[in-house]
Amino acid sequence: MISLSTALKHYKRKDMQDEILLGAQDKEVVARFGDKGFGKRPDTLKYPSDILEQVKNGATSFHVSEERWRNPLQLTTPMTKKDADNLRSGWDLVIDIDFEVWEITKLIANEIIKALKEHGVSSISCKFSGNKGFHVGVPFKAFPEKVHGQETRTLFPEATKRVVSYLADYIDSKEKSFALSKKIIKSNEFNSFLKKTGKSADEFTKGICLKCGARLKPENKKQVEFICSKCGKIVNADESVKYMICDKDNVYMERIQNTAMKKCPKCEGTKFGKRVNLFIDTLLVSSRHLYRMAYSLHEKSGLASIPIDPDKVLEFDKSNAKPEIVRIPKFRFLDTRNVKKGEARKLIIEAFDHKPQIEGEENELEKKEYEPLGFALQEDFFPPCIKKGLEGLKDGRKRFSFLLINFLTSVGWD
C-alpha cells in the first residue's frame, strides 16, 4: 500500500500536477483512497489544490473516464442513454491489454500498435498501466464526425467495443493462420509460466476450426458414436449420453466412446487448432468506466502509470516507473497536439463492417444497453429474492443492503 508520505512527495511535484490536470480536461475524475475504495461520483480536477487536498485525505491514485463530457458534474446515476448522449462531447479509444505473462503483454500491445498504424492512424499513444499491462490510446479527434450516418460521439460504447473486437481479430486472424497464437503458445515465456503456476494452456486458449475460424464448443471436442447393429445408422452425441435407442429398429445402439470430432459442425472442415485469448479487456469500454490516469500511482505495485514511446513497447522496463525516478517524457497519453482529423476513419468503418471470425463473439457485440425506467417499479413486481430479503435476514444483511440499493436505483427508486 502507498504511504501518505510517498503519495504527497509524488503528487506535490508541479510537473505531475500539470500533466494530471491536462489529462483531466472535459473528463470525470475520481480519486481512489487505497483499500477504502473510490471517492464520490461525479467529480473532476480543476486546480493543483484539488489534487493535494484529496491526497492529504488519503487519495492514492486518480482514475479518469474514457468519455469526454460537456460538464462532468452534471452526470447522474442512473442516466438514460439519451441524456448521456446529449452530455457527451466525445470519447477516446483506450485499449487495455493485460495478459498474465508480462513479455506476452508487451508483444500483444506492440501488435495492436502496428495494426493501428496499418489502418492509417498516427496519433497513437501508449502508457504502462502501473502494474501488469498497457493502455493503448487514440484521441477522439482522430475519428470522423459521423459513421454510417450517426454522430460518432453517440456511438459509445458500441464503437469502442467493435474496434477492440476487430483489432483482436485483425492481429490474430485465420488469414494469417493465427500466427500470433502459435507464437505465444510456442514461446519460452508462456511455457515457463505454465510450468511455474501449474496452469493448463487450455485456460488461455480456445479450440477453433482452421478453415472457418469457428469456435469449438466443449461438447464438440469429444463425442461418442452410437451405431445400430441392424440398420447401421450412426448418431454422434455428447459423451455424457450413456445409451440410445434406434428410432427405426427400436433396439439399443452400440456406444463407441471418445470418438474425436472429425468435422467442424459449421463448415465441415477437418483441421483444428488453438487460438489464444489475448486478454484485451472489454470492461474498459463500458459507459462511465474509469481507468488509471497517466502519472497516477498503482496501489499494488507502487509504480507510476507512465506514458512511453509506442515504438518501444517491447523494450520497456518496469523499473523506469518507480515514482522517485519518473520524468516527464515527450510522449503524452492521448496527445491531441498533432492529430489529423478523421485519420481513424478507415479503422472505425472497417470495425463496424467486420463480422467476428470466432463464432459466438458476434452476439456479444449485438448486446444493447437498456435505459432505466422512467418510473418507480411497484413492490408487487419485485423478484422473489428481493421480496425474501425484505422480510428480514439473520445473516448477510449488510450485503443485502448494498444489493437492495443497486436494485432500487436500477428500477426507478430515489
Beta strands, then each sheet from edge to edge (+ up, - down):
strand 1: 29-32
strand 2: 61-65
strand 3: 67-69
strand 4: 88-91
strand 5: 93-97
strand 6: 125-128
strand 7: 134-138
strand 8: 146-147
strand 9: 150-151
strand 10: 205-209
strand 11: 222-227
strand 12: 234-238
strand 13: 254-260
strand 14: 272-276
strand 15: 280-281
strand 16: 290-292
strand 17: 307-308
sheet 1: 1+ 2- 16+
sheet 2: 3+ 4-
sheet 3: 15+ 5- 7+ 6- 17+
sheet 4: 8+ 9-
sheet 5: 10+ 14-
sheet 6: 12+ 11- 13+
end
